[in-house]
Every structure is written in C-alpha cells, then in structure tokens.
Amino acid sequence: MAQTEPNNLSFNAQTALITGASRGIGAAAARALARAGITRFFLHYNSFGEGINALAAELRAAGCDVTLAQADLSVQEGIDSLIAAYHAWGQPVDILVNNAGHLVGRAKLAEYTSAHYDAIMNLNVKSAWFMTQAVAPSMIAKGGGCIVNLSSIAARTGGGVGATIYAASKAAVAAFTKGLVKELAPQGIRVNAVSPGTVDNYFHEKYSNPQILNAVLQQTPAGRLGDNEEVADTIVFLCSNAARYIHGQTIELNGGMFMV
C-alpha cells in the first residue's frame, strides 16, 4: 500500500495567488490556506480596499508575507495590469485560486448591452484564463502546482432571470477546467473547480432578495444556505495532497439542491 504524508491537508511554506480576495469566498480561502500552512500570498482586489487591508493585516499578524494588487478585471486594461503586477512581483506560485467573479447586474435579453456582456465575460472567464496562462510557466518549472477555478450552480441550471450570461460564463469556467487538465496534468499541475450554490454572503445580499433566497431554501435538502468557509475548506482540500489524484473535476457545493 502506498504511503501518505502524515497530514495531507497541510502545506509547507507555499505561495498562493487569489483573485477577488477582499471579501466572501476569496477572503475565506486566504484565511483557510493560511491556517493550513501557506505563508506567502499575492492577493488581488478591485474596489473594497477596507476589506483587503483588514485581511492583509490579519494574515501578516499570523506571520504571512502578503502582497496586494488592485485591478478591475471586467476590462482588458485591468487584466493586463494584474498580470503585469504579478510578473513584477516575480515569485513562483504553488496555488492559484481564480475566484474573482460577479453577476455585474441582472438584465434580461432585451436589456443587454455589449458592454454589460463583455464585463461579465472578462471578469468571470477571460481574467481566469489569462491569469492561468501567466502563472502556469512557474508551476511547470517547479514541476507542480494546483489551480482552482470558481464555477457556480448557475452553470448547471442556467441561472435565475437576468443571470443568463453569468451562468454561461461559469459554464465556460467548468469547461476550460477540464480542457486545461489535458495540457497541464502531464506537467504535474492539477486543475479543478468548485461550484457553489447559494452562499450566504455579499454576492446574494446585493443580487438576491428574500423571495429568491426563500425559494432556494425550499429546494435545498440541507435546509440552509452555504457559507464562505465551507467553500474555502473545499478549495483547501483540492489544493492539498489529499486530492492528489483529482483532476478536472467541478465539485458541487449546494446542500443537495442540485445533484449529479
């Protein structure tokens, strides 16, 4: 029988890059990875400076080295600036969490503009693809690494009214997660995704209402919404040695609302 490490969920002085880390799942993932032993972070944020500064202070107090980078990933210039900041930082990355993403705004078919469409696809798909392109060479050089992308239950259900393009963007993330495995797994890099259902966080405070959330609860066997920490714990697992033979999977986290 193959021998395993004493603690397959721990990390030894590794480096993580997380996009969209100022709040919600991104911030929870940073905290969870730090507790598991990650010691160096490159954290991206856009507009919530208060949140990212508080998180950075918390991580530094725990002994972590933290670098921050601001960029609006809904536009090409922001994607370019984040990639430039990463290259200027110049550190190899062991873990990439492509968490940045947003609904941007609910809109029905007749209401959509080209700018709205592009903002969603840039933020949710294009930024994740090109951050992966930027980070992969250092992982290949080291002979390994882990990438976790954020999909959504909306990718399976088509999303609610006004969220169709958001749902499509998250389906694209799940698809390229599988495609990247064929290219990167032979290089020792594992690529997976997590697909949260309705999580009790800022996203749904902004884009949902009590009627929507009550309807979700009625359809959820677990009888409650998820939370940021549950998603973060799954991200830690996927990045750990305990998941060493998991490639190209999208892990559904929705309390049984959607089962495959």
C-alpha positions as CSV (number, residue, x, y, z in Angstrom):
1,M,0.0,0.0,0.0
2,A,1.3,3.4,-0.9
3,Q,2.5,5.6,2.0
4,T,0.9,9.0,2.5
5,E,2.2,12.1,4.3
6,P,1.2,12.4,8.0
7,N,-1.1,15.3,7.3
8,N,-2.3,15.5,3.7
9,L,-4.2,18.7,4.4
10,S,-1.2,20.8,5.5
11,F,1.1,22.9,3.4
12,N,4.8,23.7,3.9
13,A,5.7,27.3,3.3
14,Q,4.0,27.5,-0.1
15,T,2.7,30.5,-2.1
16,A,-0.9,31.2,-3.1
17,L,-2.3,33.8,-5.6
18,I,-6.0,34.5,-5.1
19,T,-8.1,36.9,-7.2
20,G,-11.1,38.6,-5.7
21,A,-9.8,38.3,-2.2
22,S,-11.2,41.3,-0.4
23,R,-14.3,39.5,0.9
24,G,-16.5,36.5,0.6
25,I,-15.1,33.2,-0.7
26,G,-11.8,34.7,-1.7
27,A,-11.0,36.1,1.7
28,A,-12.2,32.9,3.4
29,A,-9.9,30.9,1.1
30,A,-7.0,33.0,2.1
31,R,-7.7,32.5,5.8
32,A,-8.2,28.8,5.4
33,L,-5.0,28.4,3.3
34,A,-3.0,30.4,5.9
35,R,-4.3,28.1,8.7
36,A,-3.2,25.1,6.6
37,G,0.3,26.5,6.3
38,I,0.5,28.8,3.3
39,T,3.0,31.5,4.2
40,R,3.1,33.8,1.2
41,F,0.1,35.4,-0.6
42,F,-0.4,37.6,-3.7
43,L,-3.9,38.9,-3.2
44,H,-6.0,40.7,-5.9
45,Y,-8.9,43.1,-5.2
46,N,-10.8,45.7,-7.0
47,S,-12.8,48.2,-5.1
48,F,-13.1,47.0,-1.5
49,G,-9.9,48.4,-0.1
50,E,-11.1,48.3,3.5
51,G,-11.7,44.5,3.3
52,I,-8.4,43.7,1.6
53,N,-6.4,45.8,4.0
54,A,-8.1,44.1,7.0
55,L,-7.4,40.7,5.6
56,A,-3.7,41.6,4.8
57,A,-3.3,42.8,8.4
58,E,-4.8,39.6,9.8
59,L,-2.5,37.4,7.6
60,R,0.6,39.4,8.4
61,A,-0.2,39.2,12.1
62,A,-0.2,35.4,11.6
63,G,3.3,35.6,10.1
64,C,2.4,35.6,6.4
65,D,4.1,37.6,3.7
66,V,1.3,39.4,1.8
67,T,1.4,41.4,-1.5
68,L,-1.7,43.3,-2.7
69,A,-2.6,44.2,-6.3
70,Q,-5.7,46.3,-7.3
71,A,-7.2,45.8,-10.7
72,D,-10.7,46.0,-12.4
73,L,-10.8,42.6,-14.2
74,S,-14.0,43.5,-16.0
75,V,-11.9,45.4,-18.5
76,Q,-8.9,44.3,-20.6
77,E,-6.7,47.1,-19.1
78,G,-7.4,45.7,-15.6
79,I,-6.5,42.1,-16.7
80,D,-3.3,43.4,-18.2
81,S,-2.4,45.4,-15.1
82,L,-2.8,42.5,-12.8
83,I,-0.7,40.2,-14.9
84,A,2.0,42.9,-15.1
85,A,1.9,43.3,-11.3
86,Y,2.2,39.5,-10.9
87,H,5.3,39.4,-13.2
88,A,6.8,42.4,-11.4
89,W,6.3,40.6,-8.1
90,G,8.4,37.8,-9.5
91,Q,7.6,34.9,-7.2
92,P,6.7,31.4,-8.3
93,V,3.2,30.3,-7.3
94,D,2.2,26.9,-5.9
95,I,-1.6,27.6,-5.8
96,L,-3.8,29.8,-8.0
97,V,-7.4,30.4,-7.0
98,N,-9.3,32.1,-9.8
99,N,-12.0,33.4,-7.5
100,A,-12.8,36.9,-9.0
101,G,-16.2,37.0,-10.5
102,H,-19.6,38.8,-10.3
103,L,-23.0,38.9,-11.8
104,V,-22.3,42.6,-12.5
105,G,-26.1,43.2,-12.8
106,R,-29.2,41.3,-13.7
107,A,-30.5,42.0,-17.2
108,K,-33.0,40.3,-19.5
109,L,-32.2,39.6,-23.1
110,A,-33.8,42.8,-24.4
111,E,-31.9,44.9,-21.9
112,Y,-28.4,43.6,-22.6
113,T,-25.7,45.8,-23.9
114,S,-22.4,44.8,-25.5
115,A,-20.6,46.5,-22.6
116,H,-22.5,44.5,-20.0
117,Y,-21.8,41.2,-21.8
118,D,-18.1,42.0,-22.1
119,A,-17.8,43.0,-18.4
120,I,-19.2,39.7,-17.3
121,M,-17.2,37.5,-19.6
122,N,-13.9,39.5,-19.0
123,L,-14.3,39.2,-15.2
124,N,-15.5,35.6,-14.9
125,V,-13.8,33.9,-17.8
126,K,-11.1,35.9,-19.5
127,S,-9.3,37.0,-16.3
128,A,-9.2,33.4,-15.1
129,W,-7.9,32.1,-18.4
130,F,-5.1,34.7,-18.7
131,M,-4.1,34.5,-15.0
132,T,-3.7,30.8,-15.5
133,Q,-1.6,31.5,-18.6
134,A,0.6,33.9,-16.6
135,V,1.1,31.5,-13.6
136,A,1.5,28.2,-15.4
137,P,5.1,28.6,-16.5
138,S,6.4,28.9,-13.0
139,M,4.4,25.8,-11.9
140,I,5.7,23.9,-14.9
141,A,9.3,25.0,-13.9
142,K,8.7,23.7,-10.4
143,G,7.2,20.5,-11.6
144,G,3.8,21.0,-10.0
145,G,1.0,23.3,-8.7
146,C,-2.7,23.5,-8.1
147,I,-5.3,25.7,-9.8
148,V,-8.8,26.0,-8.5
149,N,-11.4,27.9,-10.6
150,L,-14.8,29.2,-9.3
151,S,-17.8,28.0,-11.2
152,S,-21.4,28.2,-10.0
153,I,-24.6,26.1,-9.7
154,A,-25.9,28.6,-12.3
155,A,-23.7,26.8,-14.9
156,R,-25.9,23.8,-14.4
157,T,-29.3,25.4,-14.1
158,G,-28.9,28.4,-16.4
159,G,-29.2,30.9,-13.5
160,G,-32.2,33.0,-12.5
161,V,-33.9,35.5,-14.6
162,G,-31.4,38.1,-15.7
163,A,-28.4,36.0,-14.9
164,T,-28.1,34.0,-18.2
165,I,-24.8,35.4,-19.3
166,Y,-23.4,35.0,-15.8
167,A,-24.5,31.3,-15.9
168,A,-22.8,30.9,-19.3
169,S,-19.6,32.4,-18.1
170,K,-19.5,29.9,-15.2
171,A,-20.2,27.1,-17.6
172,A,-17.2,28.2,-19.6
173,V,-15.1,28.1,-16.5
174,A,-16.1,24.5,-15.9
175,A,-15.4,23.6,-19.5
176,F,-11.9,25.1,-19.6
177,T,-11.1,23.5,-16.2
178,K,-11.4,20.1,-17.9
179,G,-9.6,21.2,-21.1
180,L,-6.6,22.5,-19.1
181,V,-6.2,19.2,-17.4
182,K,-5.2,17.6,-20.7
183,E,-2.5,20.1,-21.2
184,L,-1.3,20.7,-17.6
185,A,-1.7,17.4,-15.8
186,P,1.3,15.8,-17.6
187,Q,3.3,18.8,-16.2
188,G,2.3,17.9,-12.6
189,I,-0.3,20.6,-12.3
190,R,-3.8,19.8,-11.0
191,V,-6.7,21.9,-12.2
192,N,-10.2,21.6,-10.6
193,A,-13.2,23.8,-9.9
194,V,-15.7,24.4,-7.1
195,S,-19.3,25.2,-7.9
196,P,-21.1,26.9,-5.0
197,G,-24.8,27.0,-4.8
198,T,-26.4,29.9,-3.0
199,V,-24.0,31.1,-0.4
200,D,-25.0,33.5,2.4
201,N,-22.6,36.3,1.6
202,Y,-22.3,39.7,0.0
203,F,-23.0,38.5,-3.5
204,H,-26.5,37.4,-2.6
205,E,-27.0,40.4,-0.3
206,K,-26.5,42.5,-3.5
207,Y,-28.2,40.4,-6.2
208,S,-30.9,38.4,-4.5
209,N,-33.9,39.2,-2.3
210,P,-35.8,37.4,0.5
211,Q,-38.2,35.8,-2.0
212,I,-35.3,34.4,-4.1
213,L,-33.5,33.1,-1.0
214,N,-36.6,31.5,0.5
215,A,-37.3,29.7,-2.8
216,V,-33.7,28.3,-2.7
217,L,-34.2,27.2,0.9
218,Q,-37.3,25.3,0.0
219,Q,-35.4,23.4,-2.7
220,T,-32.4,22.6,-0.6
221,P,-32.4,19.3,1.3
222,A,-29.8,20.6,3.8
223,G,-32.3,23.3,4.8
224,R,-29.9,26.2,4.8
225,L,-27.7,28.3,2.6
226,G,-24.0,27.6,2.3
227,D,-21.3,29.8,3.8
228,N,-17.9,31.1,2.6
229,E,-15.9,28.9,4.9
230,E,-17.4,25.7,3.5
231,V,-16.4,26.7,0.0
232,A,-12.9,27.7,1.3
233,D,-12.4,24.3,3.0
234,T,-13.2,22.6,-0.3
235,I,-10.6,24.8,-2.0
236,V,-8.0,23.8,0.6
237,F,-8.8,20.2,0.1
238,L,-8.4,20.4,-3.7
239,C,-5.1,22.1,-3.3
240,S,-3.8,19.6,-0.8
241,N,-2.1,16.3,-1.1
242,A,-5.3,14.6,-0.1
243,A,-6.7,15.4,-3.6
244,R,-3.5,14.4,-5.4
245,Y,-5.4,12.2,-7.9
246,I,-8.3,14.6,-8.5
247,H,-8.1,16.3,-11.9
248,G,-10.6,18.2,-14.0
249,Q,-13.5,17.9,-11.5
250,T,-16.1,20.5,-10.6
251,I,-17.1,20.0,-7.0
252,E,-20.8,20.9,-6.4
253,L,-21.4,22.6,-3.0
254,N,-25.1,23.3,-2.7
255,G,-26.6,21.3,0.2
256,G,-28.2,18.9,-2.2
257,M,-30.1,21.5,-4.2
258,F,-28.5,20.2,-7.4
259,M,-27.2,16.6,-7.6
260,V,-25.3,15.0,-10.4
